[in-house]
C-alpha cells in the first residue's frame, strides 16, 4: 500500500479510507495502485469479517483526476488487456470490493462522481449523507462508464433510469439516488452508521455471511437451477458446523456468540 490509502482493522472490521483529501480523493495512478494493493491485503487477512470504505476530507471520490489523465493513460496502456482476472486495472478498482469474500459498506459524503461512483457501486451496501451529490459523469468528458458500472448496476437501477443518468451525466442528490436504487440508506453520519453496521455483521456467523455473499454474487448471472443448487450446497456446508452450533447456542442462552475463523 502507499500513502493514498489508510487501513485500520479492529475486531474483524477494516476501516479503509481514500487519503487524498486535497484533491477530493480524485483517482490518479498512485490512488489506483493503492486501491488494488488494499484489495490484495484485505483478501489475505484472516479473521476479517467486514469492510467500511470511505474518503478522507470533503468527499468520497470526485472521479478521475484530469490533471493525471496522461499519466493514467500511459500507466493503463491497452484497456483491452485483462491485467486482473476478467478486468483491467480501472475495472478491478471497482470490482475488487464485490469480489472480496466479506461484506463491504461504502460510507459516502460530499461528492461521488464518475469512477468514484463506480467504486462505491462495488460495495454491498452504500450509506450516504443527505447532501451528497452523485453523478455518472463520464459523458461530460465524451466517454462512457468503464470501471464496471454496467455490471455493478445490475439489479439496482432500472434500465431506462440508468440510460438517463449515463446519457445526461446529471448530478443527483442523495435522496433521489436512494429512490433510484444507487444508495441503500441515508445518514447524517454515514461513516459512523457504516461502522455500526459492519460491527453488527462482524458479530454474526462468519461462515454464513461469506456464504451469503457468494450466493448474492452467483445469483447475478446464473440461471435459476444453478442458484437453487448453490443455495442447497452452501446450507449443507453450514449445518452442524461449530460456528452454526455456536449461533444457535448463543441465541438460546441469550449471550453474545464467540465464533472461530
C-alpha positions as CSV (number, residue, x, y, z in Angstrom):
1,X,0.0,0.0,0.0
2,X,1.0,3.7,-0.3
3,X,0.0,6.9,1.4
4,X,-3.1,7.2,-0.7
5,X,-4.9,4.6,1.4
6,X,-5.4,4.3,5.1
7,X,-6.5,1.0,6.7
8,X,-7.3,0.4,10.4
9,X,-8.5,-3.1,11.4
10,X,-10.2,-3.7,14.7
11,X,-12.4,-6.6,15.9
12,X,-12.6,-8.0,12.4
13,X,-13.7,-4.7,10.7
14,X,-11.4,-2.9,8.3
15,X,-11.8,0.9,8.1
16,X,-10.5,1.7,4.6
17,X,-10.2,5.4,3.6
18,X,-9.1,7.1,0.5
19,X,-6.4,9.6,1.6
20,X,-6.1,12.3,-1.0
21,X,-8.3,14.9,0.7
22,X,-6.6,17.9,-1.0
23,X,-7.9,16.6,-4.4
24,X,-11.3,15.3,-3.1
25,X,-9.8,11.8,-3.4
26,X,-9.7,12.1,-7.2
27,X,-8.3,9.0,-8.9
28,X,-4.6,9.3,-10.0
29,X,-2.2,6.4,-10.7
30,X,-1.0,6.3,-7.1
31,X,-4.5,6.1,-5.7
32,X,-5.5,3.4,-8.2
33,X,-2.4,1.4,-7.2
34,X,-3.2,1.9,-3.5
35,X,-6.8,0.6,-4.1
36,X,-5.5,-2.5,-5.8
37,X,-2.9,-3.1,-3.1
38,X,-5.6,-2.6,-0.4
39,X,-7.7,-5.3,-2.1
40,X,-4.8,-7.7,-2.1
41,X,-4.1,-7.0,1.5
42,X,-7.7,-7.4,2.7
43,X,-8.1,-10.6,0.8
44,X,-5.2,-12.2,2.7
45,X,-6.2,-11.1,6.2
46,X,-7.5,-13.9,8.4
47,X,-10.3,-13.0,10.7
48,X,-11.7,-10.2,8.5
49,X,-15.5,-10.0,8.7
50,X,-16.5,-6.7,7.1
51,X,-15.0,-3.6,5.4
52,X,-16.1,0.0,5.5
53,X,-14.9,2.1,2.6
54,X,-14.8,5.9,2.8
55,X,-12.9,9.0,1.8
56,X,-10.9,11.5,3.9
57,X,-11.7,15.2,3.7
58,X,-14.7,16.8,1.9
59,X,-15.6,14.0,-0.5
60,X,-15.8,10.2,-1.1
61,X,-14.2,10.5,-4.5
62,X,-14.5,13.1,-7.2
63,X,-13.7,10.7,-10.0
64,X,-10.8,10.7,-12.4
65,X,-8.1,13.3,-11.8
66,X,-8.0,15.0,-15.2
67,X,-4.6,16.6,-14.4
68,X,-3.3,13.0,-14.2
69,X,-5.1,11.8,-17.4
70,X,-1.9,11.5,-19.5
71,X,-0.1,9.6,-16.7
72,X,-3.1,7.3,-16.2
73,X,-3.4,6.6,-19.9
74,X,0.3,5.8,-20.1
75,X,0.1,3.6,-17.0
76,X,-3.0,1.8,-18.1
77,X,-1.7,1.0,-21.6
78,X,-4.3,-1.0,-23.6
79,X,-7.6,-1.0,-21.8
80,X,-8.4,-4.3,-23.6
81,X,-5.7,-6.1,-21.6
82,X,-7.2,-8.2,-18.8
83,X,-4.5,-7.4,-16.2
84,X,-6.5,-8.5,-13.2
85,X,-8.5,-11.7,-14.0
86,X,-11.5,-10.6,-16.1
87,X,-10.8,-6.9,-15.6
88,X,-8.3,-4.1,-16.5
89,X,-6.9,-2.1,-13.6
90,X,-9.7,0.5,-13.7
91,X,-12.4,-2.1,-13.6
92,X,-10.6,-4.0,-10.9
93,X,-10.5,-0.9,-8.6
94,X,-14.3,-1.2,-8.5
95,X,-14.9,-4.9,-9.0
96,X,-12.5,-6.0,-6.2
97,X,-14.9,-4.8,-3.5
98,X,-17.6,-7.1,-5.0
99,X,-15.0,-9.9,-5.1
100,X,-13.9,-9.7,-1.5
101,X,-15.3,-12.6,0.5
102,X,-16.8,-10.3,3.2
103,X,-19.4,-7.6,3.0
104,X,-18.2,-4.1,2.0
105,X,-20.1,-1.0,3.1
106,X,-19.4,2.4,1.4
107,X,-19.8,5.5,3.5
108,X,-20.3,8.3,1.1
109,X,-20.2,12.1,1.6
110,X,-19.5,15.2,-0.4
111,X,-19.4,14.2,-4.0
112,X,-19.3,10.7,-5.6
113,X,-18.6,11.2,-9.3
114,X,-17.7,9.0,-12.3
115,X,-15.1,6.4,-11.3
116,X,-15.8,7.2,-7.6
117,X,-19.4,6.2,-8.0
118,X,-18.5,3.0,-9.8
119,X,-16.1,2.1,-7.0
120,X,-19.0,2.7,-4.5
121,X,-21.2,0.5,-6.6
122,X,-18.7,-2.3,-6.0
123,X,-19.7,-2.3,-2.3
124,X,-22.5,-4.5,-1.0
125,X,-24.2,-1.5,0.7
126,X,-24.0,2.3,0.3
127,X,-24.8,4.8,3.0
128,X,-24.7,8.5,2.0
129,X,-25.0,11.8,3.8
130,X,-28.2,13.6,2.7
131,X,-26.2,16.5,1.0
132,X,-24.1,14.1,-1.1
133,X,-24.1,14.7,-4.8
134,X,-23.7,11.7,-7.2
135,X,-23.1,11.6,-11.0
136,X,-22.4,9.1,-13.7
137,X,-20.2,11.9,-15.1
138,X,-18.2,10.2,-17.9
139,X,-20.3,11.7,-20.8
140,X,-19.1,15.2,-19.6
141,X,-15.7,14.2,-20.9
142,X,-17.0,12.4,-24.0
143,X,-16.5,8.9,-22.8
144,X,-18.6,6.1,-21.2
145,X,-18.5,4.5,-17.7
146,X,-15.9,1.8,-18.0
147,X,-15.0,0.7,-14.4
148,X,-17.6,-2.0,-14.2
149,X,-20.6,0.4,-13.9
150,X,-22.7,-1.5,-16.4
151,X,-22.1,-4.7,-14.4
152,X,-22.4,-3.3,-10.9
153,X,-25.7,-1.5,-11.6
154,X,-27.5,-4.8,-12.5
155,X,-30.4,-5.3,-10.2
156,X,-30.0,-1.8,-8.7
157,X,-31.3,0.7,-11.3
158,X,-34.0,0.3,-14.0
159,X,-32.6,0.3,-17.5
160,X,-34.3,3.4,-18.6
161,X,-33.2,5.3,-15.5
162,X,-29.6,4.2,-16.0
163,X,-29.7,5.4,-19.6
164,X,-30.9,8.8,-18.4
165,X,-28.0,9.0,-15.9
166,X,-25.4,7.9,-18.4
167,X,-26.7,9.9,-21.4
168,X,-27.1,13.2,-19.4
169,X,-24.4,13.0,-16.8
170,X,-26.6,14.9,-14.5
171,X,-26.0,15.2,-10.8
172,X,-28.5,13.8,-8.3
173,X,-28.9,14.4,-4.6
174,X,-28.6,11.5,-2.2
175,X,-32.4,11.3,-1.7
176,X,-33.1,10.9,-5.4
177,X,-30.1,8.5,-5.7
178,X,-31.7,6.3,-2.9
179,X,-35.1,6.4,-4.8
180,X,-33.3,5.3,-8.0
181,X,-31.5,2.4,-6.3
182,X,-27.9,3.8,-6.2
183,X,-28.0,4.4,-2.4
184,X,-29.1,2.0,0.3
185,X,-29.5,4.3,3.3
186,X,-29.2,8.0,4.2
187,X,-27.4,9.1,7.3
188,X,-26.2,12.4,8.8
189,X,-23.2,10.4,9.9
190,X,-22.6,7.9,7.1
191,X,-19.2,6.7,8.4
192,X,-20.4,6.1,11.9
193,X,-23.5,4.4,10.6
194,X,-21.4,2.2,8.3
195,X,-19.1,1.2,11.2
196,X,-22.0,0.2,13.4
197,X,-23.5,-1.9,10.6
198,X,-20.1,-3.5,10.0
199,X,-19.6,-4.4,13.6
200,X,-23.1,-5.9,13.7
201,X,-22.2,-8.0,10.6
202,X,-18.9,-9.0,12.3
203,X,-20.8,-10.4,15.3
204,X,-22.7,-12.9,13.0
205,X,-21.5,-16.4,11.9
206,X,-18.7,-15.5,9.5
207,X,-19.2,-18.8,7.6
208,X,-22.9,-17.8,6.9
209,X,-22.0,-14.2,6.0
210,X,-19.4,-15.3,3.4
211,X,-21.8,-18.0,2.1
212,X,-24.5,-15.3,1.6
213,X,-22.1,-13.1,-0.3
214,X,-21.1,-15.9,-2.6
215,X,-24.8,-16.6,-3.3
216,X,-25.5,-12.9,-4.0
217,X,-22.7,-12.8,-6.5
218,X,-23.7,-16.1,-8.1
219,X,-27.3,-15.0,-8.5
220,X,-26.3,-12.1,-10.7
221,X,-25.6,-14.1,-13.8
222,X,-26.5,-17.8,-13.2
223,X,-29.8,-19.5,-14.2
224,X,-32.4,-20.5,-11.6
225,X,-31.3,-24.1,-11.4
226,X,-27.7,-23.2,-10.6
227,X,-28.7,-20.7,-7.9
228,X,-31.1,-23.1,-6.3
229,X,-28.4,-25.8,-6.2
230,X,-25.9,-23.4,-4.8
231,X,-28.2,-22.4,-2.0
232,X,-28.6,-26.1,-1.0
233,X,-24.8,-26.6,-1.3
234,X,-24.0,-23.6,0.9
235,X,-26.6,-24.6,3.5
236,X,-25.4,-28.2,3.7
237,X,-21.9,-26.9,4.4
238,X,-23.1,-24.7,7.2
239,X,-25.4,-27.2,9.1
240,X,-23.9,-28.6,12.3
241,X,-20.5,-26.8,11.9
242,X,-19.0,-25.3,15.1
243,X,-20.0,-21.7,14.2
244,X,-23.5,-22.7,13.3
245,X,-23.9,-24.6,16.5
246,X,-22.5,-21.6,18.4
247,X,-25.0,-19.3,16.7
248,X,-27.9,-21.5,18.0
249,X,-26.4,-22.0,21.4
250,X,-25.7,-18.3,22.0
251,X,-29.2,-17.3,21.0
252,X,-30.7,-19.9,23.3
253,X,-28.5,-18.7,26.2
254,X,-29.1,-15.1,25.3
255,X,-25.4,-14.2,25.1
256,X,-23.0,-12.8,22.6
257,X,-21.7,-15.6,20.3
258,X,-18.0,-16.4,20.1
259,X,-17.1,-17.6,16.6
260,X,-13.9,-19.1,15.3
261,X,-12.5,-18.1,11.9
